[in-house]
Amino acid sequence: MRLPVGVKVGAFAIAVMGSYSYYANSIPQIESKPPQELSLEGGNVTPAQLVKAGEEIYKTKGTCEICHRIGQKGTRAPDLAGIGARAAKIKPGQSAKQYIIESLLQPGAVVAEGYPPIMPAVDKPPIALNRSEVWALTAFLESLGGTVDVTLDDIPKTAGAAAAGGAPAELKLPGDPKAGKAVFMSKGGCLACHKAGDIPGTPVGPDLSQIAKIQTPDYIMKKILDPAGSGTVAGFPKGVMPPTLGQTLTAKEYVDLVTFLMTLK
């Protein structure tokens, strides 16, 4: 008996779909899980493992590469090549690990000559490393030309307190980021000197495409109102950013602009 063409086509389609389903189901399924925070407290870890973990933090959660380079002078922050050895000579009476830990947790204590005090404490938002992560990051920085001898006991128990309670709540500013983007591109005149995400501004000033990832809202607010008081990023001309934005922008435009900048991650 001859089957109708439609029946033949339908049977063929079912056979093809069945074979694809069998093939798809035969592939081992990988469950996607959110990244876990590093925790080394109470566990045994070798210096090599600690350094490897610290390097990963340096390149990812720590966001260090946005400002720092290793073997290359950065525009926002010093070259970290050899910091494991140099750190012991920067501040009299401090060992390399003591200086590195202080620089991570209290970056304003010693500011490198020629650079503005723009580094945030790494154990507080927006970076918010926990105590184990500060320990591993310190070990990695020590390994850059020095000897890795930092222990968990060297890291203050208060370090990472902001991270220990879970992810910090995202700050919600009462501004309109779309309106703030318009201010950035027009009345604020910011694109005359800054690139920001998909806005191709001129590179007279630093690229702001990831500014919210490395700076606090407090810093961004102050920088707009008092640019000179917040220092000038190394490699860029001083006195270019106008100090009059606090007078030329309305309160709403100012809040909208800050809200827009806080979206740049």
MOJO-V956201 format. One line per field, one symbol per residue. ss: DSSP state (2 for helix, 1 for strand, 0 for the rest). burial: + if it has 16 or more other C-alpha atoms within 10 Angstrom, else -. A space follows every 50 residues. Layout:
BEGIN
ss = ???
burial = ???
END
This chain:
BEGIN
ss = 00002222222222222222222222000000000000000000002222 22222222200002220000000000000000222222200000022222 22222000000000000000000000000022222222222220000000 02220000002222000000000000222222222000022200010010 00000000002222002222222220022200000000000000222200 222222222220000
burial = -------------------------------------+--------+--+ +++++-++---+++-++++---++++++++++++++++------++++++ ++++++++------++++++++++++++++++++++++++++++-+++-+ ----+---++-+++----------+++-+++++++--++++++++++--- +--++++++++++++++--++-++++++-++++++-----+-+-+----- --++++++++++---
END
